[in-house]
């Protein structure tokens, strides 16, 4: 009997196929309405199937320190070509602030010390990259739910959007700033943290200093690095190209569950 491919393998093959088509002159394929409808239908099915199978509070597997990878690869950007960010880094991020706004009752900024003073969670988990590699690392940070509870979410809020300091290429709004988003089920999940430590040390710059997201039940591109702002929104339609993330705007799935 032929084995059924797992979802991560299917996603990798789909992206590879899209790349092959692009090389053949079909680089606008993800923008075609019929192609987008096919992807959206498949994503909706897998999203619902995972929710039914695992539930909204199911935990990703956690490991022991003996399982830590000797070398943990950095995904995505490994540095930030932004003058303001570089000044913050030179000063140990002492002047850095996390802006939390949008559909919240009490918009505010948090310093790194303020986030460190909040209840924390430490977890050893596996990072699965869409490129096919995996690493196990130890993360410490404040659960995102505590930050959201501090500012108070308005009833209309449906998503949280992470705005980042790194830029890759121009987006539809004229900037190249990386962004990502998740729904409230994942935002309030106990393993969704704003990590400021990795392997018992302050988060290194290649891994997203001073703050990155860990969404342990999804693929690595969902775990935004260099987070500067969190915005609560009702819809993703008017952000970037309307797909909910930098890579999603370029054909990746929004819900990248594993």
Residue pairs with C-beta under 8 A, 6 or more apart in sequence:
5 13
7 46
7 50
7 257
7 258
8 128
8 130
8 219
8 258
11 130
11 219
11 253
11 256
12 130
12 131
12 132
15 130
15 251
15 252
18 29
18 30
18 251
21 27
21 29
22 29
29 35
30 36
30 39
30 250
30 251
39 251
39 253
43 253
43 254
43 255
46 255
46 257
47 255
47 257
50 255
50 257
51 185
54 217
56 185
56 189
57 189
57 190
58 217
59 190
59 191
59 216
60 125
60 126
60 191
60 216
60 217
60 258
61 125
61 126
62 123
62 124
62 125
63 124
63 125
63 126
63 136
64 124
65 124
65 138
67 124
67 136
68 124
68 136
68 137
68 138
68 199
69 135
69 136
69 137
71 135
72 127
72 135
72 136
72 137
72 198
72 199
72 207
73 129
73 133
73 135
74 206
74 207
75 127
75 129
75 220
75 221
75 223
76 166
76 178
76 220
76 221
76 225
77 166
77 168
77 178
77 225
77 226
78 205
78 206
79 166
79 205
79 206
80 86
80 89
80 165
80 166
80 167
80 205
80 226
81 166
81 167
82 165
82 166
82 167
85 165
85 226
87 95
88 94
88 95
88 96
88 210
89 205
89 209
93 112
93 209
93 210
94 112
96 111
96 112
96 210
97 109
97 110
97 111
98 109
98 110
98 111
98 115
98 147
98 194
98 211
98 227
98 228
98 229
98 230
99 107
99 109
99 228
99 229
99 230
100 107
100 108
100 109
100 110
100 147
100 148
100 150
100 151
100 229
100 230
100 231
100 232
101 107
101 151
101 229
101 230
101 231
101 232
102 157
102 161
102 230
102 231
102 232
102 233
103 153
103 154
103 156
103 157
103 232
103 233
103 234
104 148
104 151
104 152
104 153
104 154
104 157
104 232
105 151
105 152
105 153
105 154
106 150
106 151
106 152
107 151
108 150
108 151
110 147
112 196
112 210
112 211
115 141
115 142
115 147
115 194
115 196
115 211
116 142
116 196
118 142
118 146
118 147
118 150
119 142
119 143
119 146
120 140
120 141
120 142
120 143
120 193
121 140
121 141
121 142
121 143
121 190
121 191
121 193
122 138
122 139
122 140
123 138
123 139
123 191
123 193
123 214
123 216
124 136
124 137
124 138
124 139
125 136
125 137
125 139
125 191
125 214
125 216
126 134
126 135
126 136
127 134
127 135
127 136
127 137
127 220
127 223
128 134
128 219
128 220
128 258
129 219
129 220
129 221
130 219
130 220
130 221
130 252
130 256
137 198
137 199
138 198
138 199
138 200
139 193
139 195
139 197
139 198
139 214
140 193
140 195
140 196
140 197
140 198
140 200
141 193
141 194
141 195
141 196
141 197
141 211
141 214
142 193
142 194
142 196
143 190
143 192
143 193
143 194
144 160
144 187
144 188
144 192
144 193
144 194
144 213
145 187
145 188
145 189
145 190
145 192
147 194
147 230
148 160
148 187
148 188
148 232
153 184
153 232
154 232
156 234
157 184
157 232
157 233
157 234
158 183
158 184
158 233
158 234
158 235
159 181
159 182
159 183
159 184
159 232
159 233
159 234
159 235
159 236
159 244
160 181
160 182
160 184
160 187
160 230
160 231
160 232
160 233
161 179
161 180
161 181
161 230
161 231
161 232
161 233
161 236
161 239
162 179
162 180
162 181
162 213
162 224
162 227
162 229
162 230
163 177
163 179
163 227
163 228
163 229
163 230
163 231
164 177
164 178
164 179
164 180
164 224
164 225
164 226
164 227
164 228
165 177
165 226
165 228
166 177
166 178
166 225
166 226
167 175
167 176
167 177
167 178
168 176
168 178
168 246
169 176
170 176
171 177
171 240
171 241
171 246
171 249
172 240
172 241
172 249
173 240
178 224
178 225
178 226
178 246
179 224
179 239
179 240
179 245
179 246
180 213
180 221
180 222
180 223
180 224
180 244
180 245
180 246
181 233
181 236
181 239
181 244
181 245
181 254
182 192
182 213
182 215
182 218
182 222
186 192
186 215
186 217
186 218
189 215
189 217
191 214
191 215
191 216
191 217
192 213
192 214
192 215
192 216
193 213
193 214
194 211
194 212
194 213
194 214
194 227
195 203
195 208
195 211
195 212
195 213
195 214
196 202
196 203
196 210
196 211
197 203
198 204
198 207
202 209
202 210
203 209
203 210
203 211
203 212
207 225
208 224
208 225
208 226
208 227
209 226
211 226
211 227
212 223
212 224
212 225
212 226
212 227
213 222
213 223
213 224
213 225
213 227
214 223
215 222
215 223
217 257
217 258
218 255
218 256
218 257
218 258
219 256
219 258
221 245
221 247
221 252
221 256
222 245
222 256
233 239
236 242
236 243
236 244
236 254
240 246
240 249
241 249
242 249
243 249
243 254
244 254
245 252
245 254
248 254
